Amino acid sequence: MKSNNKSRKDYFIAIGIIVVIAMMLIPLPTPLLDALMALNLMGSLAIILIVLYSKKPSEFSIFPTLLLIATVFGLGLNISSTRLILLRGAAFDGRIIQAFSRFVVGGAGGESLVIGVIIFIILIAVQLVVITRGATRSAEVAARFTLDSMVQKNLSIDSQVSSGAITAEEGMRRRAALRQEVDFYSAMDGASKFVSGNVKVGILITLVNIFGGLVVGICFKHELFADAVRNYTTLTIGDGLVTQFPALLISTATAMIVTRAVSNDSFAEEFASQFAKEPGVFMISGFFAIFLALLPGFRRVWYVLIPLGIIAFLAGLRMWRDMGSAREEKTSEREAVPDSEHARNITIPAVQKVDPVSLEFGAALVPLVSGKNDFLDRITGLRNQVALELGFAAPKVRIKDNLSLGRMEYCIKIRDIEADRYSVRMGKYLAVDFEGVCPELDGEPVKEPVSGSRSYWISEEEREAAKAKGYFISDVPSLIITHLTEVVKLNAPTLLGRQELSAMLEEVAKSAPAVVDEVKGLLSLGEIHKVIQNLLREQVSVRDLVTVLEALCDAAPKSKDISFLTEKTRQALARQITASELSKDRKLHVITLSPELEQIISDSKTLDINFEKKLSDAALKLAGEVRAKGFKPVLLCMEQSRPVVKRAVPQLCIMSVQELAEGVQNEFHGQVEIQDN
């Protein structure tokens, strides 16, 4: 049904355009011509009323196209009426044109003819010199300023989306509204030329009609010169008035729509509210009118000035009293609430909002988000990267300035608590020695914020030389994005709350409802949440959430211990975990615990602090030897020992034997042993 209605509307518009073209070529009967002229008058009036009631110009987005259609329609009527006037002369019986040529002008005869010519000239002058020229200029200025401000407005929307001030959907809606506004003013810049062209053509058609009428009447119909002048000039002026009057309304609507500012109210509501702000203006105007009526020379019009003055004075007085009453009501409302309670109600909201992730800049770093660069787009890319690596949607990053920071310092906060900060050098590059084997540089020595590797701030001229020596080169925006990404990944367990987990489960339920229903029947949301947090704490991706939930379904009937559930879930993700720890040679380079050490740890759920330190030192020493060979070390142990060893050596990847994927080549690099002192 909806498609049929749409088709009918399309057909209606197409038929209308065909009618406009046809009436330029085919003589119309005068009743149809009268109907179309009446439709032109009503349509132009409807257009100006729609403009008055629109709250912002872009709401009437079809106006530029409608302006063209209305202009062509009016010109078509002018051509059709000209044909009938020249063909029929004094026998022309178009009622609308006759009404304008006689009733509107004020009579018949030579006097009315002169009056009609004068009114027509004034109408054309007002439309051409005042309204059309102003509308054209306003449209040009509006289009230029709208286009110039488009980039800044888009950047502002991107900043608000990245900072979390608005949602991505709201950002898309605002961008669409901005594009619509730009398209509207750009179209109006060209469409305003239709109005000025219409007026000029109207003048030309009128002159041609008068001259052509005299030629037809005198030469072909053998009328007297006086009769030809009276007949054809009267009808031509009437025709000009009946076509230029709608054109005047259209040009006025054009001027209004390009001069309107964006508002939440219509023009009438704005007019009433803004004039009512100053009641003293009406009182002074009324008093002046009454005073003017008392002066000599104006006493004869007292019956006009005094009533209007009294009405204006009383209207201003009433507005004044209404404003006073409104002020008293507001004062009484404030007095009804104690000052301390009133202040408390205003300054303290019901729930204090905490930003999950925020990035605060010192004064010198603000241009990173206010200038023309891709920093904000890279923030969005950061969220996509975290989603791909860890399997959950990272929260939006709120970006703001912080005057308490150093000029070139930035601070990363997680839930409004500082997680890390670093100082950069704008205009320079950070050369990082990740392997610790590159020769020293002449730049400012610092530590890389993520890995702590030896680094130097260098100038742009030194980049190629540093790269040739084996350094990794990073600019300031890339450094900040990398640092922020690592902090977000490190704090993933904190950022993934139960509300976010619930949303993830709802998404999984769309494709695997049976799995979600089963796991919810076995475990609470809090228990599932703790297992997911344990996985994220060791940087294990939960992107394959279906496998995670299936593992929980298998393990939960045996035990609901969170550590047990976590280990069984890791084993279900064996291929994923193993693949993430492979070295460049696609092998797993492992170190193991000695059998004696493995037995001690398996028999105890907790370790003595001194024993943990010895275990950590021995494991890190052996792992360092593996790294020195260019491989990624993995400490392999039994399932029962893995959680205890991980608490003792959090810096290493600790895997249980059950987490090894089939078909993966392992290379053994030694056993961790603790020497008795």
C-alpha positions in Angstrom: 0.0 0.0 0.0 2.8 2.4 0.9 4.6 1.8 -2.4 1.3 2.4 -4.3 0.9 5.7 -2.5 4.4 6.6 -3.4 3.9 5.8 -7.0 0.8 7.9 -7.2 2.6 10.9 -5.7 5.4 10.4 -8.3 2.8 10.3 -11.1 1.1 13.4 -9.8 4.3 15.4 -9.8 5.1 14.1 -13.3 1.7 15.0 -14.6 2.0 18.5 -13.1 5.3 19.1 -14.9 3.8 17.9 -18.2 0.9 20.3 -17.7 3.3 23.2 -17.2 5.1 22.4 -20.4 1.8 21.8 -22.3 0.3 25.2 -21.3 3.3 26.9 -22.9 2.5 25.2 -26.2 -1.3 24.6 -26.2 -3.9 27.4 -25.9 -5.9 26.8 -22.7 -9.6 27.5 -22.2 -10.1 30.6 -20.1 -11.9 28.6 -17.2 -8.9 26.4 -16.9 -6.6 29.4 -17.1 -8.5 31.1 -14.3 -8.3 27.9 -12.2 -4.5 27.6 -12.7 -4.0 31.3 -11.8 -6.1 30.9 -8.6 -3.9 27.8 -7.8 -0.8 29.9 -8.4 -2.0 32.6 -5.9 -3.0 30.0 -3.3 0.3 28.1 -3.8 2.5 31.1 -3.3 0.5 32.1 -0.2 1.0 28.6 1.2 4.7 28.7 0.5 5.2 32.0 2.5 3.1 30.6 5.4 5.2 27.4 5.5 8.3 29.6 5.7 6.8 31.6 8.5 6.0 28.4 10.6 9.3 26.7 9.9 11.7 26.6 12.9 14.8 26.4 10.8 15.4 26.9 7.1 16.6 23.4 6.3 13.2 22.0 7.5 11.8 23.3 4.2 14.5 21.5 2.2 12.5 21.3 -1.0 12.2 25.1 -1.2 15.0 25.6 -3.8 13.4 23.1 -6.2 9.9 24.3 -5.4 11.1 27.8 -6.2 12.1 26.7 -9.7 8.8 24.9 -10.2 6.8 27.9 -9.0 8.8 30.2 -11.3 8.3 28.0 -14.4 4.7 27.6 -13.5 4.2 31.4 -13.3 6.0 31.9 -16.6 3.9 29.2 -18.2 0.7 31.0 -17.1 2.1 34.3 -18.4 2.8 32.7 -21.8 -0.6 31.1 -22.0 -2.5 34.2 -21.0 -0.4 36.3 -23.5 -1.5 34.0 -26.3 -5.2 34.3 -25.4 -5.0 38.1 -25.0 -3.4 38.6 -28.3 -5.7 36.1 -30.0 -9.0 37.4 -28.6 -8.3 41.0 -27.8 -11.4 42.8 -26.4 -13.3 39.4 -26.4 -10.9 37.9 -23.9 -13.0 36.6 -21.0 -10.4 35.6 -18.4 -12.1 36.5 -15.1 -9.0 36.6 -12.9 -7.1 38.9 -15.2 -10.2 41.1 -15.6 -10.6 41.3 -11.8 -7.0 42.5 -11.4 -7.2 44.9 -14.4 -10.4 46.6 -13.1 -11.3 45.8 -9.4 -7.8 45.8 -8.0 -6.8 48.9 -10.0 -9.9 50.7 -9.0 -12.2 51.2 -12.0 -12.2 51.3 -15.8 -11.2 53.9 -18.3 -8.0 55.9 -18.9 -7.6 56.8 -15.2 -7.6 53.1 -14.2 -5.2 52.4 -16.9 -2.7 54.9 -15.6 -3.2 53.7 -12.1 -2.6 50.1 -13.2 0.6 51.0 -14.9 1.8 52.9 -11.9 1.0 50.1 -9.5 2.6 47.6 -11.8 5.8 49.7 -12.0 5.9 50.1 -8.2 5.4 46.4 -7.7 8.2 45.5 -10.1 10.5 48.1 -8.5 9.9 46.9 -5.0 10.4 43.3 -6.0 13.5 43.9 -8.2 15.3 46.6 -6.2 14.4 45.8 -2.6 13.4 42.2 -2.1 15.1 40.2 -4.9 18.5 42.0 -4.6 18.5 41.5 -0.8 17.5 37.9 -1.0 20.2 37.1 -3.6 22.9 38.8 -1.5 21.7 37.0 1.7 21.7 33.7 -0.1 25.3 34.2 -1.3 26.6 35.2 2.2 24.7 32.3 3.9 26.1 29.8 1.4 29.6 31.0 1.8 29.6 31.1 5.6 27.9 27.7 5.9 30.5 26.1 3.6 33.4 27.8 5.5 32.1 26.6 8.8 31.4 23.0 7.7 34.9 21.7 8.5 34.9 23.1 12.0 31.4 21.8 12.7 32.4 18.3 11.5 35.5 18.4 13.7 33.4 19.5 16.7 31.0 16.6 16.2 33.9 14.1 15.9 35.4 15.5 19.1 32.1 15.1 20.9 31.6 11.5 19.7 35.2 10.6 20.6 34.9 12.2 24.1 31.6 10.4 24.8 29.6 13.6 25.0 27.2 12.2 22.4 26.6 8.8 20.9 27.7 7.6 17.5 24.1 7.6 16.3 23.6 11.2 17.5 26.9 12.1 15.7 25.6 10.6 12.5 22.3 12.4 12.9 24.1 15.7 13.4 26.4 15.1 10.4 23.4 14.4 8.2 21.7 17.6 9.5 24.8 19.5 8.7 25.1 18.1 5.2 21.4 18.9 4.7 22.0 22.5 5.8 25.0 22.9 3.6 23.1 21.5 0.6 20.2 23.7 1.3 22.1 27.0 1.4 24.2 25.9 -1.6 21.0 25.3 -3.6 19.5 28.6 -2.4 22.5 30.5 -3.6 21.6 29.4 -7.2 17.9 29.3 -6.7 17.7 32.9 -5.7 18.7 33.8 -9.3 15.4 32.3 -10.4 13.6 35.1 -8.6 15.6 38.0 -10.1 15.3 36.4 -13.5 11.6 36.0 -13.1 11.1 39.7 -12.4 13.3 40.8 -15.4 11.4 38.4 -17.7 8.1 39.8 -16.3 9.1 43.3 -17.4 10.2 42.1 -20.8 6.9 40.1 -21.3 4.8 43.1 -20.3 6.6 45.4 -22.8 6.4 42.8 -25.6 2.7 42.2 -24.8 1.8 45.9 -25.1 3.7 46.4 -28.3 2.5 43.1 -29.8 -1.1 43.9 -28.8 -0.9 47.3 -30.5 0.4 45.6 -33.7 -2.2 42.9 -33.6 -5.1 45.2 -32.8 -4.2 48.0 -35.3 -2.7 46.0 -38.2 -4.7 42.7 -38.1 -8.0 43.5 -36.3 -8.2 47.1 -37.7 -9.0 48.7 -34.3 -8.6 52.3 -33.5 -5.3 53.3 -31.8 -7.1 54.4 -28.6 -9.2 51.3 -28.5 -6.1 49.1 -29.0 -4.2 50.9 -26.3 -7.1 50.6 -23.8 -7.9 46.9 -24.5 -4.4 45.4 -24.8 -2.7 47.6 -22.2 -5.4 47.1 -19.6 -5.4 43.3 -20.1 -1.5 43.2 -20.2 -1.3 45.2 -16.9 -3.9 42.9 -15.3 -2.0 39.9 -16.6 1.3 41.3 -15.2 -0.3 42.0 -11.8 -1.9 38.5 -11.5 1.5 36.8 -12.3 3.8 39.3 -10.4 1.8 39.2 -7.2 2.5 35.5 -6.6 6.0 36.1 -7.7 6.2 38.9 -5.0 5.1 36.4 -2.4 7.6 33.8 -3.6 10.5 36.3 -3.5 9.4 37.5 -0.1 9.5 33.9 1.1 12.9 33.5 -0.4 14.2 36.5 1.5 12.7 35.3 4.7 14.1 31.8 4.5 17.7 32.9 3.9 17.6 35.5 6.6 16.1 33.3 9.3 18.3 32.1 12.1 18.0 28.5 13.4 15.6 28.5 16.3 13.4 26.2 18.4 10.3 28.3 17.6 8.5 29.6 14.6 8.8 33.2 13.4 5.5 34.2 15.0 6.5 32.7 18.4 9.9 34.4 18.2 8.3 37.7 17.3 5.9 37.6 20.2 8.5 36.5 22.8 11.2 38.9 21.7 8.9 42.0 21.5 7.4 41.1 24.9 10.9 41.3 26.5 10.8 45.2 26.6 7.3 46.4 27.6 8.7 49.9 28.1 9.1 50.3 24.3 5.3 49.9 23.8 4.6 52.4 26.7 6.9 55.0 25.2 5.5 54.5 21.7 1.9 54.9 23.0 2.8 58.0 24.9 4.5 59.5 21.8 1.4 58.9 19.7 -0.8 60.6 22.2 1.6 63.5 22.4 1.8 63.8 18.6 -2.0 64.0 18.5 -1.9 67.2 20.6 0.5 69.0 18.3 -0.8 71.6 15.8 -1.3 70.0 12.4 -1.9 66.5 13.8 -5.1 67.3 15.7 -7.2 66.3 12.7 -6.0 62.7 13.0 -6.5 62.4 16.8 -9.1 59.7 16.2 -6.3 57.5 14.8 -3.3 58.5 17.0 -5.0 58.6 20.4 -6.7 55.2 20.3 -3.5 53.5 18.9 -1.4 55.3 21.6 -3.7 54.2 24.4 -3.7 50.6 23.1 0.1 50.5 22.9 0.5 52.1 26.4 -2.0 49.6 28.0 -0.3 46.7 26.2 3.1 47.7 27.5 1.7 48.2 31.0 0.1 44.7 31.0 3.4 43.2 29.8 5.2 45.0 32.6 2.8 43.7 35.3 3.1 40.1 33.9 6.8 40.2 34.1 6.6 41.5 37.6 4.3 38.7 38.6 6.6 36.1 37.1 9.6 37.6 39.0 7.6 37.4 42.3 6.7 33.8 41.7 10.3 32.8 41.0 11.4 34.7 44.2 8.8 33.1 46.3 9.8 29.6 45.0 13.5 30.4 45.9 12.5 31.6 49.4 10.4 28.5 50.0 13.6 26.4 49.9 16.3 27.0 52.4 19.6 28.3 50.9 21.6 25.3 52.0 19.0 22.9 50.7 18.6 24.9 47.4 22.3 24.9 46.8 22.5 21.2 47.6 19.7 20.4 45.2 21.5 22.3 42.4 25.1 21.3 42.9 24.8 17.6 43.8 23.2 15.4 41.2 21.6 12.1 42.1 24.4 10.0 40.6 27.9 11.2 40.0 29.1 10.4 36.5 32.5 8.7 36.2 34.3 8.5 32.8 35.5 5.0 32.1 38.5 6.3 30.1 39.7 9.9 29.9 42.7 11.4 28.2 43.7 14.8 29.6 46.1 17.2 27.8 48.4 20.0 28.9 48.0 23.3 27.2 50.6 22.7 24.4 48.9 19.4 23.4 45.4 20.8 22.8 46.0 21.4 19.1 46.1 17.6 18.6 42.3 17.5 18.9 41.5 21.0 17.7 43.6 21.1 14.5 43.1 19.4 11.1 44.5 15.9 11.8 43.4 12.3 12.1 44.0 12.0 15.9 40.3 11.6 16.7 39.9 9.0 14.0 42.8 7.1 15.4 41.0 7.1 18.8 38.1 5.4 17.1 40.6 3.0 15.6 41.9 2.3 19.1 38.5 1.0 20.2 38.3 -1.2 17.1 41.7 -2.6 17.8 40.8 -3.5 21.5 37.6 -5.1 20.3 39.6 -7.3 17.8 42.3 -8.2 20.3 40.4 -8.7 23.5 36.8 -9.3 22.2 34.9 -6.5 24.0 34.0 -3.0 23.0 36.2 -0.5 24.8 34.4 2.5 26.2 34.5 5.9 24.6 37.5 8.1 25.4 36.7 11.5 26.9 39.3 14.0 25.9 39.7 17.3 27.8 42.4 19.8 28.8 43.9 20.0 32.3 45.7 23.1 33.3 47.3 21.4 36.3 49.4 19.2 33.9 52.6 20.4 32.4 52.3 22.1 29.0 53.5 19.0 27.1 52.2 16.4 29.5 49.2 14.1 29.2 47.4 11.9 31.7 45.4 8.7 31.2 42.7 8.1 33.7 40.6 4.9 34.2 37.3 5.7 36.0 38.6 9.1 37.0 41.7 7.5 38.6 45.1 8.3 37.1 46.5 5.2 35.4 49.6 6.8 33.8 51.1 10.0 32.6 53.9 11.0 30.3 55.6 14.1 28.9 56.2 14.5 25.2 58.0 17.0 23.0 55.8 18.6 20.3 57.5 18.8 16.9 60.0 16.0 17.8 60.1 12.2 17.4 60.7 9.4 19.9 63.5 7.0 18.8 63.0 3.7 20.8 65.6 0.9 21.2 63.3 -2.1 22.0 66.2 -4.6 21.7 68.6 -2.6 23.8 71.4 -3.0 21.3 71.4 0.2 19.3 74.2 2.8 19.7 73.5 6.0 21.7 72.0 9.1 20.1 72.6 12.8 20.8 68.9 13.5 21.6 67.2 13.9 25.0 67.3 10.4 26.7 64.0 9.2 28.2 62.1 5.9 28.8 59.4 4.7 26.4 56.1 4.9 28.4 54.8 1.3 27.6 57.9 -0.9 27.6 60.3 1.3 29.5 62.9 0.8 26.8 65.8 3.3 26.3 64.6 6.1 24.0 65.6 9.6 22.7 63.7 12.7 21.6 65.2 13.6 18.3 64.4 16.2 15.6 62.9 15.5 12.2 66.4 15.8 10.5 67.7 13.0 12.7 64.9 10.5 11.9 66.6 8.7 9.0 69.9 8.4 10.8 68.2 6.9 13.9 66.2 4.5 11.8 69.4 3.3 10.0 70.9 2.5 13.5 67.9 0.3 14.3 65.7 2.6 16.3 61.9 2.5 16.0 60.6 6.0 15.3 57.3 7.3 16.6 55.7 10.7 16.3 53.8 12.3 19.2 50.2 11.3 18.2 51.2 7.7 17.5 53.0 7.5 20.8 49.9 8.8 22.7 47.6 6.4 20.9 49.9 3.4 21.6 50.3 4.3 25.2 46.5 4.8 25.6 45.8 1.4 23.8 48.1 -0.4 26.2 46.6 1.2 29.3 43.1 0.3 28.1 44.1 -3.3 27.5 45.9 -3.5 30.8 42.7 -2.2 32.6 40.3 -4.3 30.5 39.0 -6.2 33.6 38.1 -2.9 35.3 36.5 -1.5 32.1 34.3 -4.5 31.4 31.4 -4.2 33.9 28.4 -6.4 34.4 26.2 -4.1 32.3 28.6 -4.4 29.4 28.8 -8.2 29.9 25.0 -8.4 29.9 24.9 -6.6 26.5 27.5 -9.0 25.2 25.4 -12.0 26.3 22.3 -10.5 24.6 24.3 -10.2 21.4 25.5 -13.8 21.6 21.9 -14.9 22.3 20.9 -13.8 18.9 23.0 -16.5 17.2 23.4 -19.0 20.1 20.4 -18.7 22.4 20.7 -22.3 23.8 24.2 -21.7 25.1 23.3 -18.4 26.8 20.2 -20.0 28.4 22.2 -22.9 29.7 25.0 -20.9 31.2 22.6 -18.5 32.9 20.9 -21.5 34.4 24.2 -22.8 35.9 26.0 -19.6 36.8 25.0 -16.1 38.0 26.1 -13.0 36.0 28.6 -12.2 38.7 30.3 -15.6 38.4 30.5 -15.3 34.6 31.8 -11.8 35.0 34.7 -12.9 37.3 35.8 -15.6 34.9 35.8 -13.1 32.0 37.8 -10.7 34.1 40.4 -13.3 34.9 40.8 -14.0 31.2 41.2 -10.4 30.3 43.6 -9.9 33.2 46.0 -12.2 31.4 45.2 -10.6 28.0 43.2 -13.6 26.8 40.7 -12.5 24.2 37.0 -13.3 24.8 36.1 -12.6 21.3 35.1 -16.2 20.9 32.5 -15.8 23.6 30.5 -18.8 22.5 33.4 -21.1 23.2 33.9 -19.5 26.6 30.3 -20.0 27.5 30.3 -23.6 26.3 33.4 -24.3 28.5 31.6 -22.8 31.5 28.6 -25.0 30.8 30.8 -28.1 30.9 32.8 -27.1 34.0 30.1 -25.5 36.2 28.3 -28.8 37.1 31.7 -30.1 38.6 32.6 -26.9 40.6 31.7 -23.3 40.7 35.1 -22.3 42.0 36.2 -19.2 39.9 39.8 -20.4 39.6 38.7 -23.9 38.4 36.3 -22.3 35.9 39.0 -20.0 34.6 41.4 -22.8 34.0 38.9 -25.0 32.2 37.9 -22.0 30.0 41.6 -21.4 29.2 41.9 -25.0 28.1 38.9 -24.6 25.8 40.8 -21.7 24.2 44.0 -23.7 23.9 44.4 -23.0 20.1 43.9 -19.3 20.6 46.2 -19.0 23.5 49.0 -21.1 21.9 48.7 -19.1 18.6 49.2 -15.8 20.5 52.4 -17.0 22.2 54.2 -18.4 19.1 57.5 -16.7 18.2 58.5 -15.6 14.7 59.6 -19.1 13.8 56.1 -20.3 14.6 57.4 -22.4 17.5 56.5 -22.3 21.2 59.7 -21.7 23.2 59.1 -23.1 26.6 60.8 -23.3 30.0 59.4 -25.6 32.7 59.6 -26.0 36.4 61.8 -28.7 37.8 60.0 -31.8 39.1 60.8 -31.0 42.7 59.6 -27.4 42.3 56.5 -28.5 40.5 55.7 -30.9 43.4 56.1 -28.2 46.0 53.8 -25.8 44.2 51.2 -28.4 43.5 51.0 -29.4 47.2 50.5 -25.8 48.3 47.8 -23.3 47.1 49.9 -20.4 48.5 53.6 -19.7 48.6 55.7 -17.9 51.1 56.7 -14.4 50.1 60.4 -15.3 50.1 59.8 -18.4 48.1 57.7 -16.4 45.6 60.6 -14.0 45.2 63.1 -16.8 44.6 60.7 -18.4 42.1 60.2 -15.1 40.3 64.0 -14.3 40.1 64.8 -17.7 38.8 62.0 -17.8 36.2 62.8 -14.2 34.9 66.5 -15.0 34.7 65.9 -18.1 32.5 63.2 -16.2 30.5 65.7 -13.4 29.9 68.1 -15.9 28.3 65.3 -17.0 25.9 64.6 -13.4 25.0 68.2 -12.7 24.3 68.0 -15.4 21.6 65.1 -13.4 20.0 62.3 -15.7 21.1 59.2 -15.2 23.3 59.5 -17.3 26.5 56.5 -19.3 27.8 56.6 -21.0 31.3 54.9 -24.4 31.1 53.6 -26.1 34.2 50.8 -28.3 35.5 47.1 -27.2 35.7 47.1 -27.1 39.5 50.3 -25.0 39.6 49.5 -22.4 37.0 47.4 -19.9 39.1 50.0 -20.0 41.9 52.9 -19.5 39.5 51.1 -16.7 37.7 50.7 -14.8 40.9 54.4 -15.2 41.7 55.6 -14.3 38.1 53.0 -12.0 36.6 55.5 -10.7 34.0 55.6 -14.0 32.1 53.1 -15.9 30.1 52.2 -19.0 32.2 50.5 -21.9 30.4 49.4 -25.3 31.6 50.2 -28.4 29.7 46.5 -28.8 28.9 46.5 -25.5 27.1 49.0 -26.7 24.4 47.3 -27.0 21.0 47.9 -30.1 19.0 50.4 -29.9 16.2 52.4 -27.0 17.6 56.2 -27.5 17.7 57.8 -26.8 21.1 61.4 -26.0 21.8 62.7 -26.6 25.3 65.1 -24.0 26.9 65.6 -25.3 30.4 64.1 -25.8 33.9 63.5 -23.3 36.6 65.2 -24.4 39.8 65.6 -22.8 43.2 68.9 -23.3 44.9 68.8 -23.9 48.6 71.0 -21.4 50.5 
